[in-house]
Amino acid sequence: MIRVNGIADRDKAGKEYWDRVYVPERRPEAINPRDTSLRNYIARRFHRFFAEQLSTMSGQELLEIGCGGSQYLPYFSREFGLQVTGLDYSEPGCAAAQRVLAAEGVDGEIVHADFFNAPQKLTGKFDVVVSMGVVEHFADTAKSIAAIAKLVKPGGLVLTTIPNMRGLTGALQKAFDREVFEKHVPLDREMLRRAHEEAGLIVQECNYFIFNNFFVIAIQPAHPNSLSRRMKVLLARGLHYLSGAIWAFETAFDNVRPVRFVSPFIVCVARTSGSPPAAAPGEKI
């Protein structure tokens, strides 16, 4: 069921940009951590991270902020037994997320709203709130995290992931498509940690995550026949092959540590103040 509430708070990307992303004919497949193919390497690594945080939370309630076309809501339900809700201010994004849930046969609610103006009934409701690539689109990072934290129970969990736009990923994104780069606020690990603390959260860990992923570099389809765009697409394809080779090495040795300059992601694990749930998450990554 899709509910509409509030007026979307304008982010650096803008609602029109997100509406274009979720075209009706495309339905993402739900995350499957048991797919051992190399192309699923990033999903398997995120599964390890989420398992460490969520494996003891069966039956509890999870909210995904920015859930448009979410591949993760069915995954959170199936893998960890969580009751799932998604929230997004893009109507096509909400519809796409609903299609994924329906196709996977997973019960869940999709709420069409701006998280700065979420329905009152969602305030303090959730045991865990996840955002993946959301808070870096807002000029005031701490304010956006504080708005998310209002939806979490006392002692509840806030899991935030963002692209590392202050490393090689950001430099390449700026070179390949500056317009996409400028839709982000470039943050490093310490800036993300500080924003969570300024929002009143207790940070448990904040780390660079995964060694490499050039697939996160986006090139918009504008001017598809231009020579410069074709060259960029070919270069990006070469970088994709390089990422695949690096993932094969990581899979074989499983001890490649992420570093600030190369790592494509930053992950932050934090809690709201108050008594934590009885079941604590697993070991740190």
Summary of the structure (lengths in Angstrom):
residues: 285
radius of gyration: 18.3
end to end distance: 35.3
largest distance: 58.3
contacts: 942
relative contact order: 0.16
helix: 41%
strand: 19%
